[in-house]
Amino acid sequence: MNKILLTNENIDDLMVAALEGGINYWCSRVKVIQCPEKTMFASDVISKDGSLMLYDDEGSEKYELTLEKFMNGVELACKHYEYNNAEELMDNHDAETADVIVQYALFDKIIFC
């Protein structure tokens, strides 16, 4: 597999998909931890090297998402879906794909179905 290279806009699009439906069945709240300057939306934080704290549906567990973790999640999700490049990922992504990316980023596996 080729290295997956995403633009900041690609990362933002994937985060929108995750935050607006992909992870909502297991994540009850998202808090901006490190907010880069000129960031207007939580979905833009990761691409600007900020970080988010995600809380499980019971609020008892929390997980920090960073750009490094996100990109690891992208690599693992591409292997999961057998995508060879960023174009394939972006052409086929949806809320489920974004959820898979975030779960791989945080847990190195899928734990919520």
C-alpha distances in whole Angstrom, upper triangle without the diagonal:
4,7,8,12,15,18,21,22,19,19,23,22,20,23,26,24,24,28,29,28,25,26,30,31,30,30,34,34,32,34,33,33,32,33,32,35,35,33,34,32,30,27,27,28,24,23,26,25,28,28,29,30,30,32,32,34,37,37,37,34,32,28,27,24,23,21,19,19,18,15,14,15,12,9,11,12,9,8,12,12,9,8,5,8,11,13,12,13,16,17,17,18,21,23,22,18,20,21,18,17,20,21,17,18,22,22,18,19,21,24,26,26
4,6,9,12,16,19,20,17,18,21,21,19,22,25,24,24,27,29,29,26,27,31,32,31,31,34,34,31,33,31,32,30,31,30,32,32,31,32,30,29,26,25,26,22,21,24,23,26,26,28,30,29,33,33,35,38,37,38,34,32,28,27,24,22,19,18,18,17,14,14,15,12,10,12,13,10,10,14,14,11,9,6,6,9,11,12,12,15,16,17,18,21,23,22,19,20,22,19,17,20,21,18,19,22,23,19,21,22,26,28,28
4,6,10,13,16,18,15,15,19,19,17,20,23,22,22,25,27,27,24,25,29,30,29,29,32,31,29,30,28,28,27,27,26,29,29,27,29,28,26,23,22,23,19,17,20,19,22,23,25,27,27,30,31,33,36,35,35,32,29,26,24,21,19,16,14,15,14,10,11,13,10,8,11,12,10,11,14,15,13,11,8,7,9,12,12,12,14,17,17,17,21,22,22,18,18,20,18,15,18,20,16,16,20,21,18,19,21,25,26,27
4,7,10,13,14,11,12,15,15,14,16,19,18,19,22,23,24,21,22,26,27,27,26,29,28,26,27,26,26,25,25,24,26,26,24,26,24,23,20,19,20,16,15,18,17,20,21,22,24,24,28,28,31,34,33,33,30,27,24,22,18,17,14,13,14,12,8,10,11,8,7,10,10,8,10,13,13,12,9,8,5,5,9,10,9,11,13,14,14,17,19,19,15,15,18,16,13,16,17,15,14,18,19,17,18,20,23,24,25
4,7,10,12,9,10,14,14,13,16,18,18,19,21,23,24,22,23,26,28,28,27,30,28,26,26,24,25,23,23,21,24,24,22,24,22,21,18,17,18,15,12,15,15,19,20,21,24,24,28,29,31,34,33,34,31,28,24,22,18,16,13,13,14,12,9,11,13,9,10,13,13,11,14,17,16,15,12,11,7,6,9,11,10,11,14,15,15,18,20,20,16,16,19,18,14,17,19,17,16,19,21,19,21,22,26,26,27
4,7,8,6,7,10,10,10,12,15,15,16,18,20,21,19,21,24,26,26,24,27,26,23,24,22,23,21,20,19,21,21,19,20,19,18,15,14,15,12,10,13,14,16,18,19,22,22,26,27,29,32,31,32,29,26,23,21,17,15,11,13,14,11,9,12,12,9,11,14,13,12,15,17,16,17,13,13,9,6,9,11,10,9,12,14,13,16,17,18,15,14,17,16,13,15,18,17,15,19,21,20,21,22,25,25,26
4,5,5,6,9,10,11,12,14,16,17,18,20,22,20,22,24,27,27,25,28,26,23,23,21,22,20,19,17,19,18,16,18,17,17,14,12,14,12,8,11,13,15,17,19,22,23,27,28,30,33,32,33,30,27,24,21,18,16,12,14,16,13,11,15,15,12,14,18,17,16,19,21,20,20,17,16,12,9,11,14,12,11,14,16,15,17,19,20,17,15,19,19,16,17,20,19,18,21,23,22,24,25,27,27,28
4,5,5,6,9,10,10,12,14,15,16,18,20,19,20,23,26,25,23,25,23,20,20,18,19,17,15,13,15,14,13,14,13,14,11,8,10,9,5,8,10,12,14,16,20,20,24,26,28,31,29,31,28,25,22,19,16,14,10,13,15,12,11,15,15,13,16,19,18,18,21,22,21,22,19,19,16,12,14,16,14,12,16,18,16,17,18,20,17,15,18,19,15,16,20,19,17,20,23,22,24,25,27,27,28
4,5,5,6,9,10,10,12,14,15,16,18,18,19,22,25,25,23,25,23,20,21,19,21,19,17,15,17,15,13,14,13,13,10,9,11,11,8,10,13,15,17,17,21,21,25,26,28,31,30,32,29,26,23,21,17,16,13,16,17,14,14,17,17,14,17,20,18,18,22,22,21,22,19,19,16,12,13,15,13,11,14,16,14,15,16,19,16,14,18,19,16,17,20,20,18,21,24,24,25,25,27,27,27
4,5,5,6,9,10,11,12,14,15,17,16,18,20,23,23,22,24,23,20,21,19,21,20,19,18,19,18,16,17,15,15,11,10,13,11,9,12,14,16,17,17,21,20,24,25,27,30,29,31,28,25,22,20,17,15,13,15,16,12,11,15,14,11,14,16,15,14,18,19,17,18,15,16,12,9,10,12,10,7,11,12,10,12,14,16,13,11,15,16,13,14,18,17,16,19,22,21,22,22,25,24,24
4,5,5,6,9,10,10,12,14,16,14,15,18,21,21,19,21,20,17,18,16,18,17,16,15,17,17,14,15,13,12,8,8,10,7,6,10,11,12,13,14,17,17,21,22,24,27,26,27,25,22,19,16,13,12,9,12,12,9,9,12,11,10,13,15,14,14,17,18,17,19,16,17,14,10,12,14,11,10,13,14,11,13,13,15,12,10,13,14,11,11,15,15,13,16,19,18,20,20,22,22,23
4,5,5,6,9,10,10,12,14,14,15,17,20,20,18,20,18,15,16,14,17,16,14,14,16,14,11,12,9,9,6,5,8,8,6,9,12,12,13,13,16,16,20,22,23,26,25,27,24,21,19,17,13,13,11,14,15,11,12,16,14,13,16,18,16,17,21,21,20,22,19,20,17,14,15,17,14,11,15,15,13,13,13,16,14,11,14,15,13,13,17,17,15,17,21,21,22,21,23,22,23
4,5,5,6,9,10,11,12,12,14,16,19,20,18,20,19,17,18,17,20,19,18,18,19,17,15,14,12,12,8,9,12,11,10,13,15,16,16,16,18,18,21,22,23,27,26,28,26,23,21,19,16,16,14,17,17,13,14,17,15,13,16,18,15,16,20,19,18,20,17,19,16,13,13,14,11,9,12,12,9,10,10,13,12,9,13,14,12,13,17,17,16,18,21,21,22,21,23,22,22
4,5,5,6,9,10,11,9,11,14,17,17,16,18,17,15,17,17,19,19,18,18,21,19,16,16,13,12,8,10,12,10,10,14,15,15,15,14,17,16,19,19,21,24,23,25,23,20,18,17,13,14,12,15,14,10,11,14,11,10,13,15,12,13,17,16,15,17,15,17,15,12,13,13,10,8,11,11,8,8,8,10,8,6,9,11,9,9,13,14,13,15,18,18,18,17,19,18,19
4,5,5,6,8,10,9,10,12,15,15,13,15,14,12,14,13,15,16,15,16,18,17,14,14,10,8,5,8,9,8,9,12,13,13,12,11,13,12,16,17,18,22,20,23,20,18,15,14,11,12,11,14,13,9,12,14,12,11,15,16,14,16,19,18,18,20,18,20,18,15,16,17,13,12,15,15,11,10,9,12,10,7,9,11,9,9,12,14,12,14,17,18,18,17,19,18,19
4,5,5,6,8,9,10,12,15,16,14,15,14,12,14,14,17,18,16,17,19,17,14,13,9,9,5,8,11,11,12,14,16,15,15,13,15,14,17,18,19,22,21,24,22,20,18,17,14,15,15,18,17,13,15,18,15,15,18,19,17,18,22,21,20,22,20,22,20,17,18,18,15,13,15,15,11,10,9,12,12,8,11,14,12,12,15,17,16,17,20,21,21,19,21,19,20
4,6,5,6,6,9,10,13,14,13,15,15,14,17,17,20,20,20,21,23,21,18,17,13,12,9,12,14,13,14,17,18,18,17,15,17,15,17,18,18,22,21,24,22,20,18,18,15,17,16,19,17,14,16,17,14,14,17,17,15,16,19,18,17,20,18,21,19,16,16,16,13,11,13,12,8,6,5,8,8,6,8,11,11,11,13,15,15,16,19,19,19,17,19,17,17
4,6,6,4,5,8,11,11,10,12,12,11,14,15,17,19,18,20,22,21,18,17,13,11,9,12,13,12,14,17,17,16,15,12,14,11,14,14,15,18,18,20,18,16,15,15,12,14,14,17,15,11,14,16,12,12,16,16,13,16,19,17,17,20,19,21,20,17,18,18,14,13,16,14,10,8,6,8,8,5,5,9,9,7,10,13,12,13,15,17,16,14,16,14,14
4,6,6,6,7,11,11,9,10,9,8,11,12,15,17,16,18,20,19,16,14,11,8,7,11,12,12,14,16,17,15,14,11,12,10,12,13,14,17,16,19,17,15,14,14,12,14,15,18,16,13,16,18,15,16,19,19,17,19,22,21,20,24,22,25,23,20,21,21,18,16,19,17,14,12,9,11,12,9,9,12,12,10,12,15,14,14,17,19,19,17,17,15,16
4,6,8,7,11,13,11,12,11,11,14,15,19,20,19,21,23,21,17,16,12,11,9,13,15,15,17,19,20,19,17,15,16,13,15,15,15,19,18,21,20,18,18,18,16,18,19,21,20,17,19,21,18,18,22,22,19,21,24,22,21,25,23,26,24,21,22,22,18,17,18,17,14,11,8,11,13,10,10,14,14,13,15,18,18,18,20,22,21,19,20,17,17
4,6,5,8,10,10,11,12,13,16,18,21,22,22,24,26,25,21,19,15,14,12,16,17,17,19,22,22,21,19,16,17,14,15,14,14,17,18,21,19,18,18,19,17,19,20,22,20,17,20,21,18,18,21,20,17,20,22,20,19,23,22,25,24,21,22,21,18,17,18,16,13,9,6,8,11,9,8,12,13,12,14,17,17,17,19,21,19,17,17,14,14
4,6,8,9,9,12,13,13,16,18,20,22,22,24,26,25,21,20,17,14,12,16,17,16,18,21,21,20,18,16,16,13,14,13,13,17,18,20,18,17,16,17,15,17,18,20,17,14,17,18,14,14,18,17,14,16,19,17,16,20,19,22,21,19,20,19,15,15,17,14,11,8,4,5,8,6,5,8,10,9,10,13,14,14,16,17,16,13,14,11,11
4,6,6,6,9,10,10,14,16,18,20,21,23,26,25,21,20,17,14,13,16,16,15,18,21,20,19,16,13,13,10,10,10,10,14,14,16,14,13,13,14,13,16,17,19,16,14,17,17,14,15,18,17,15,18,20,17,18,21,21,24,23,21,23,21,18,18,20,17,14,11,8,8,10,8,5,9,10,8,9,12,12,12,13,15,14,12,12,9,10
4,5,5,6,8,10,14,16,19,21,21,24,26,26,22,21,17,14,14,18,18,18,20,23,23,21,18,15,14,10,10,9,8,12,13,15,15,14,14,16,15,18,20,22,19,17,20,21,18,19,22,21,18,21,23,21,21,25,25,28,27,24,26,25,21,21,22,20,17,14,10,11,13,11,9,12,14,12,12,16,16,15,16,19,18,15,14,11,12
4,6,8,11,13,16,19,22,24,25,27,30,29,26,24,21,18,17,21,21,21,23,26,25,24,21,17,16,12,11,9,7,11,13,15,14,15,15,18,17,21,22,24,21,19,22,22,19,20,23,21,19,22,24,21,21,25,25,28,28,26,27,26,22,23,24,21,18,15,11,11,14,13,10,13,15,13,12,16,17,16,16,19,17,14,12,9,9
4,6,9,11,15,18,19,22,23,26,29,29,25,24,21,18,17,21,20,20,23,25,24,22,19,15,13,10,8,6,5,9,10,12,11,11,12,15,15,19,21,22,18,17,21,20,17,19,22,20,18,22,23,20,21,25,25,28,28,26,28,26,23,23,25,23,19,17,13,12,15,13,10,12,14,11,10,14,15,13,13,16,15,12,10,7,9
4,6,8,11,14,16,19,20,23,26,26,22,21,17,14,15,18,17,17,20,22,21,19,16,12,10,6,5,4,5,8,8,11,10,9,10,12,12,16,18,20,17,16,20,20,17,19,22,20,19,22,24,22,23,26,26,29,28,26,28,27,23,23,25,23,19,17,13,14,15,13,10,13,14,11,11,14,14,12,14,17,16,14,12,10,12
4,7,10,14,16,19,20,23,26,26,22,21,17,14,15,19,18,19,22,23,23,20,17,13,11,8,6,6,4,7,7,10,10,10,12,14,15,18,21,23,20,19,23,23,20,22,25,24,22,26,28,25,26,30,29,32,31,29,30,30,26,26,28,26,22,20,16,17,19,16,14,17,17,14,14,18,17,15,17,20,20,17,16,13,15
4,7,10,12,16,16,20,22,22,19,18,14,11,13,16,15,16,19,20,20,17,14,10,8,6,5,7,8,10,8,11,11,9,11,12,13,16,19,21,19,18,21,22,20,22,25,24,23,26,28,26,27,30,30,32,31,28,30,30,26,25,28,26,23,20,17,18,19,16,14,18,18,14,15,18,17,15,17,21,21,19,18,16,18
4,7,9,12,13,16,19,19,15,15,12,8,10,13,11,12,16,17,16,13,10,7,6,5,6,9,11,13,10,13,12,9,10,10,10,13,15,18,16,15,19,20,18,20,23,22,21,24,27,25,26,29,28,30,29,26,28,28,24,23,26,25,21,19,16,18,18,15,14,17,16,12,14,17,15,14,17,20,20,19,18,17,19
4,6,9,10,14,16,17,14,13,11,8,11,13,11,12,16,16,15,11,9,6,5,7,8,12,14,15,12,14,13,10,10,9,10,12,15,18,16,16,20,21,19,21,24,24,24,27,29,28,29,32,30,32,30,27,30,30,26,26,29,28,24,22,20,21,21,18,17,20,18,15,17,19,17,15,18,21,22,22,21,20,23
4,6,6,10,12,13,10,11,9,7,10,10,8,10,13,12,12,8,6,5,6,9,12,15,17,19,16,17,16,12,12,10,10,11,13,16,15,15,18,20,19,21,24,24,24,26,29,28,29,31,30,31,29,26,28,29,26,25,28,28,24,23,20,22,22,18,18,21,19,15,18,20,17,16,19,22,23,23,23,22,25
4,6,10,13,15,12,14,13,10,13,13,9,11,14,13,11,7,5,5,6,10,12,16,19,20,16,17,16,12,11,8,9,10,13,15,15,15,18,20,19,21,24,24,25,27,29,29,30,32,31,32,30,27,30,31,27,27,30,30,26,25,23,24,24,20,20,22,20,16,19,20,17,15,19,21,24,24,24,23,26
4,6,10,12,10,13,12,10,13,12,8,9,12,10,8,5,5,7,9,13,16,19,22,23,20,21,19,15,14,10,10,9,11,14,15,15,17,19,20,21,23,25,25,27,29,29,31,32,31,31,29,26,29,30,27,26,30,30,26,26,24,26,25,21,21,23,20,18,20,21,17,17,20,22,25,26,26,26,29
4,6,9,7,9,10,9,11,9,6,9,11,8,9,5,7,9,11,15,18,21,23,25,22,23,21,18,16,13,12,11,12,16,16,16,18,21,21,22,24,26,26,27,30,30,31,33,31,32,29,26,28,30,26,25,29,29,26,25,24,26,25,21,22,24,21,19,22,23,19,19,23,25,27,27,28,27,30
4,6,6,9,11,10,12,9,7,9,10,6,7,6,9,11,15,18,21,24,27,28,25,27,25,21,19,16,14,12,12,15,17,16,18,21,21,22,24,26,26,27,30,31,31,33,31,31,28,25,27,29,26,25,28,29,26,26,25,27,26,22,23,25,22,20,23,24,20,21,25,26,28,29,30,29,32
4,6,9,11,12,14,11,9,12,12,9,11,10,13,15,18,21,24,27,29,31,28,30,28,24,23,19,18,16,16,19,21,20,21,24,25,25,27,29,29,30,33,34,34,36,33,33,30,27,29,31,28,26,30,31,28,28,27,30,28,25,26,28,25,23,27,27,24,24,28,30,32,32,33,33,35
4,6,9,12,13,10,10,13,12,10,12,12,14,16,19,21,25,28,30,32,29,31,29,26,24,21,19,18,17,21,22,21,22,25,25,25,28,30,29,30,33,34,34,35,33,33,30,26,28,30,27,25,28,29,27,27,26,29,27,24,26,28,25,24,27,28,25,26,29,31,33,33,34,33,35
4,6,8,9,6,6,10,10,8,11,9,12,13,16,18,21,24,26,28,25,28,26,22,21,18,16,15,15,18,20,18,19,23,22,22,25,27,26,27,31,31,31,33,30,31,28,24,25,28,25,23,26,27,24,23,22,25,24,21,22,25,22,20,24,25,22,22,26,28,29,29,30,29,31
4,7,9,7,8,12,12,11,14,12,14,14,17,18,21,24,25,27,25,27,26,23,22,19,18,17,17,21,22,19,21,25,24,23,27,28,27,28,32,32,31,33,31,32,29,25,26,28,25,23,26,26,23,22,21,24,24,20,22,25,22,21,24,26,23,24,27,29,30,30,30,29,31
4,5,5,7,10,11,11,13,12,12,11,14,15,18,21,22,24,22,25,23,20,19,17,15,15,15,19,19,17,19,22,21,21,24,26,24,26,29,29,28,30,28,30,27,23,24,26,23,20,23,24,20,19,18,21,20,17,18,21,19,17,21,23,20,21,24,26,27,26,27,25,27
4,5,5,8,10,11,12,10,9,8,11,11,14,17,18,21,19,21,20,16,15,13,12,12,13,17,16,14,17,20,18,18,22,23,22,24,27,26,26,29,27,28,26,22,24,25,22,20,23,23,19,18,16,19,18,15,16,19,17,14,17,19,17,17,21,22,24,23,23,22,24
4,6,7,8,10,12,10,10,9,12,12,16,18,19,22,20,23,21,18,16,14,12,12,12,15,15,12,15,17,16,16,19,20,19,20,24,23,23,25,23,25,22,19,20,21,18,16,19,19,16,15,13,16,15,12,13,16,14,12,16,18,15,16,20,21,22,21,22,21,22
4,6,6,7,9,9,10,10,14,15,18,21,23,25,23,25,23,20,18,15,12,12,11,15,15,13,14,18,17,16,20,21,20,21,25,25,24,26,24,25,22,18,20,22,19,17,20,21,17,17,16,19,18,14,16,19,16,15,18,19,17,18,22,23,24,24,25,24,26
4,6,5,7,5,6,7,11,13,17,19,22,24,21,23,21,17,15,12,10,9,9,13,13,11,14,17,16,16,19,21,20,22,25,25,25,27,25,26,23,20,22,24,20,19,22,23,20,19,18,20,19,15,17,19,16,14,17,18,15,16,20,21,23,23,24,24,26
4,5,5,5,6,7,11,13,16,19,21,24,22,23,20,17,14,11,8,6,5,9,10,8,10,13,13,13,16,17,17,19,21,22,22,24,22,23,20,17,20,21,18,17,21,21,18,18,17,19,17,13,15,16,13,11,15,15,12,13,17,18,20,20,22,22,24
4,5,7,9,11,15,16,20,22,25,27,25,27,24,20,17,14,11,9,6,10,12,9,10,13,14,13,16,18,18,18,21,22,22,24,21,21,18,15,17,19,17,15,19,20,17,18,18,20,17,14,17,18,14,14,17,17,14,16,20,20,22,22,24,24,26
4,6,9,12,15,17,21,24,26,29,26,28,25,21,19,15,12,10,8,11,13,12,13,16,17,16,19,21,21,22,25,26,26,27,25,25,22,18,21,23,20,19,23,24,21,22,21,23,21,18,20,21,18,17,20,20,17,18,22,22,25,25,27,27,29
4,7,10,14,16,20,22,25,27,25,26,23,19,16,12,10,7,6,8,11,10,11,14,15,15,17,20,20,21,24,25,26,27,25,25,22,19,22,24,21,20,24,25,22,23,22,23,21,18,19,20,17,15,18,18,14,16,19,20,23,24,25,26,28
4,7,11,13,17,20,23,25,22,23,20,16,14,10,9,6,7,10,11,11,13,16,16,17,19,21,21,23,25,26,27,28,27,27,24,22,24,26,23,22,26,26,23,23,22,23,22,18,19,20,17,15,18,18,15,15,19,20,23,24,24,25,27
4,7,10,13,16,19,21,18,19,16,13,10,7,6,5,7,10,10,10,13,15,15,16,19,20,20,22,24,24,26,28,26,27,25,22,25,26,23,22,26,25,22,22,20,21,20,17,17,18,15,13,15,16,12,12,16,18,20,21,21,21,24
4,6,10,13,16,18,15,16,14,10,8,6,5,7,10,12,11,11,14,16,15,17,19,20,20,22,24,24,25,28,26,28,26,23,26,26,23,22,26,25,21,20,18,19,19,15,15,17,15,11,14,15,12,11,15,17,19,19,19,19,22
4,7,10,13,14,11,12,10,6,6,4,6,9,12,14,12,13,16,17,16,18,21,21,21,24,25,25,26,29,28,29,28,25,28,28,25,24,28,27,23,22,19,20,20,16,15,17,16,12,13,15,13,11,14,17,18,18,18,17,20
4,7,10,11,9,11,8,5,5,6,7,11,14,16,13,13,17,17,15,17,20,19,19,22,24,23,24,27,26,29,27,25,27,27,23,23,26,25,21,20,16,17,17,14,12,15,14,10,11,14,12,10,12,15,16,16,15,14,17
4,7,8,5,7,6,4,6,9,11,14,18,19,16,16,20,20,18,20,23,22,21,25,26,24,26,29,29,31,30,28,30,30,26,26,29,27,23,22,18,18,19,17,14,16,16,13,12,16,14,12,13,17,17,16,14,13,16
4,5,5,7,6,6,8,12,13,17,20,21,18,17,21,21,18,21,23,21,21,24,25,23,25,28,28,31,30,29,31,30,26,27,29,27,23,21,17,17,19,16,13,15,16,13,12,15,15,12,13,16,16,14,12,10,13
4,6,8,9,10,12,15,16,20,23,24,21,20,24,24,21,23,26,24,23,26,27,25,26,30,30,33,32,30,32,31,27,28,30,27,24,21,17,17,19,17,14,17,18,15,14,18,18,15,16,19,18,16,13,11,13
4,5,8,10,13,16,18,22,25,26,23,23,27,26,23,26,29,26,26,29,30,28,29,33,33,36,36,34,36,35,31,31,33,31,27,25,21,21,23,21,18,20,21,18,17,20,20,17,17,21,20,18,15,13,16
4,6,7,11,14,16,20,23,24,21,21,25,25,23,25,28,26,26,29,30,28,30,33,33,36,35,33,35,34,31,31,33,31,28,25,22,22,23,21,18,20,21,17,17,20,19,16,17,21,20,19,16,15,18
4,7,10,14,17,20,24,24,21,22,26,25,23,26,28,26,26,30,31,28,31,34,34,37,36,34,37,36,32,33,35,33,29,28,24,24,25,23,20,21,22,18,17,20,19,16,16,20,20,19,16,15,19
4,7,10,13,17,20,21,17,19,22,21,19,23,25,23,23,27,27,25,28,31,31,33,33,31,34,33,29,30,33,30,27,25,22,21,22,20,17,18,19,15,14,16,16,12,13,16,17,16,13,13,17
4,7,10,13,17,17,15,16,19,19,17,20,23,21,21,25,26,24,27,29,29,31,31,29,31,31,27,28,31,29,25,24,21,21,21,18,16,17,17,13,13,15,13,10,12,15,16,16,14,14,18
4,6,10,13,14,11,12,16,15,14,17,19,18,18,22,23,22,24,26,26,28,27,25,28,28,24,25,28,26,23,22,19,19,19,16,14,15,14,10,10,12,10,7,9,12,14,14,13,14,17
4,7,10,11,9,10,14,14,13,16,18,18,18,21,23,22,24,26,26,27,26,24,27,27,23,24,27,26,23,22,20,20,19,16,15,16,14,11,11,13,10,7,11,13,16,16,16,17,20
4,7,8,6,7,10,11,10,13,15,15,15,18,20,20,21,24,23,24,22,20,23,23,20,20,24,23,19,19,17,17,16,13,13,13,11,8,10,11,7,7,10,12,15,15,16,16,19
4,5,5,6,9,10,10,12,14,15,16,18,20,21,22,24,22,23,21,19,22,23,20,20,24,23,20,20,19,20,18,15,15,15,12,10,13,12,9,9,13,14,17,18,19,20,22
4,5,5,6,9,10,10,12,14,15,16,19,20,21,22,20,20,18,16,19,20,17,17,21,21,18,19,19,19,17,14,15,15,12,11,14,13,9,11,14,15,17,19,20,21,23
4,5,5,6,9,10,11,13,14,16,17,18,20,21,20,20,18,16,20,21,18,19,22,22,20,21,21,21,18,16,16,16,12,12,14,12,8,10,13,13,16,18,20,21,24
4,6,5,6,9,10,11,12,14,16,16,18,20,19,19,18,17,20,20,17,18,22,21,18,19,18,18,16,13,14,13,10,8,10,8,5,7,9,9,12,14,16,18,20
4,5,5,6,9,10,10,12,14,15,16,18,16,17,16,14,17,17,14,15,18,18,15,16,15,15,13,10,11,11,7,7,9,8,5,8,11,11,13,14,16,17,19
4,5,5,6,9,10,11,13,14,15,16,14,15,13,11,15,16,13,14,17,17,15,17,17,17,14,12,13,12,8,9,12,10,7,11,13,12,14,16,18,19,21
4,5,5,6,9,10,11,12,14,15,14,15,14,13,17,17,14,16,19,18,16,18,18,17,14,13,14,12,8,9,10,7,6,9,10,8,11,14,16,18,20
4,5,5,6,8,10,10,12,14,13,14,14,13,16,16,12,14,17,16,14,15,14,13,11,9,10,8,5,6,7,4,4,8,9,7,9,10,13,15,16
4,6,5,6,9,10,10,12,10,11,10,9,12,12,9,11,14,13,11,13,14,13,9,9,11,9,5,8,10,8,7,11,13,11,12,13,16,17,18
4,6,5,6,9,10,10,9,10,9,10,13,12,10,13,16,15,14,16,17,16,12,12,14,11,8,11,12,9,9,13,13,10,12,14,17,19,20
4,5,5,6,9,10,10,11,12,13,16,14,12,15,17,15,14,16,16,14,11,12,12,9,7,10,10,6,8,11,11,8,8,10,14,16,17
4,5,5,6,8,8,11,11,11,14,12,9,12,14,12,11,12,13,11,8,9,10,6,5,9,9,7,9,12,12,10,9,10,13,14,15
4,5,5,6,5,7,8,9,11,9,7,11,12,11,10,13,15,13,9,11,13,10,9,12,13,10,12,15,16,13,13,13,17,18,18
4,5,5,6,8,10,12,14,12,10,14,16,14,14,16,17,15,12,14,15,11,11,14,14,11,13,16,15,12,12,13,17,18,18
4,6,8,11,13,14,16,13,11,15,16,13,13,14,15,12,10,12,12,9,10,13,12,10,13,15,14,11,10,10,14,15,15
4,6,9,11,12,13,10,9,12,12,10,10,12,14,11,9,12,13,10,11,14,14,12,15,18,17,15,13,13,16,17,16
4,6,9,11,12,9,9,13,13,11,13,15,17,15,12,15,16,13,13,17,17,15,17,20,19,16,15,16,19,20,19
4,6,8,9,6,6,10,10,9,11,14,16,15,12,14,16,13,13,17,17,15,17,20,20,17,17,17,21,22,21
4,7,8,7,8,11,12,12,13,17,20,18,15,17,19,16,15,19,20,17,18,22,22,19,19,20,24,25,24
4,5,6,7,9,10,11,12,16,19,18,14,16,18,16,14,18,20,17,18,21,22,20,20,21,25,25,25
4,5,5,6,8,10,10,14,16,16,13,13,17,15,13,16,18,17,16,20,22,19,20,21,24,24,24
4,5,5,6,9,10,14,17,17,14,15,18,17,15,19,21,19,20,23,25,23,23,23,26,26,26
4,6,5,6,8,12,15,15,12,14,17,15,14,18,20,18,19,23,23,21,21,21,24,24,23
4,6,5,6,9,12,12,9,10,13,12,11,14,16,15,16,19,20,18,18,18,21,21,20
4,5,5,9,12,13,10,10,14,14,12,15,18,17,17,20,22,21,21,20,23,23,22
4,6,9,13,14,11,13,16,16,15,18,20,20,20,24,25,23,23,22,25,24,23
4,7,10,10,8,11,13,13,13,16,18,18,19,22,23,21,20,19,22,21,19
4,7,8,5,7,10,10,10,13,15,15,16,19,20,19,18,17,20,18,17
4,5,5,6,9,10,11,13,14,16,17,19,20,20,18,16,19,17,15
4,5,5,6,9,10,11,12,14,15,17,18,18,17,15,16,14,13
4,5,5,6,9,10,11,12,14,15,16,16,14,12,13,11,10
4,5,5,6,9,10,11,12,14,15,15,13,11,14,13,12
4,5,5,6,9,10,10,12,14,14,14,12,14,13,13
4,5,5,6,9,10,11,12,13,11,9,11,9,10
4,6,5,6,8,10,10,10,8,7,10,9,9
4,6,5,6,9,10,9,9,9,12,12,13
4,5,5,6,8,9,10,9,11,11,13
4,5,5,6,7,6,6,7,8,10
4,6,5,4,5,6,9,11,13
4,6,6,8,10,12,13,15
4,6,8,9,10,12,15
4,5,7,8,10,13
4,7,9,12,14
4,6,9,11
4,6,7
4,7
4
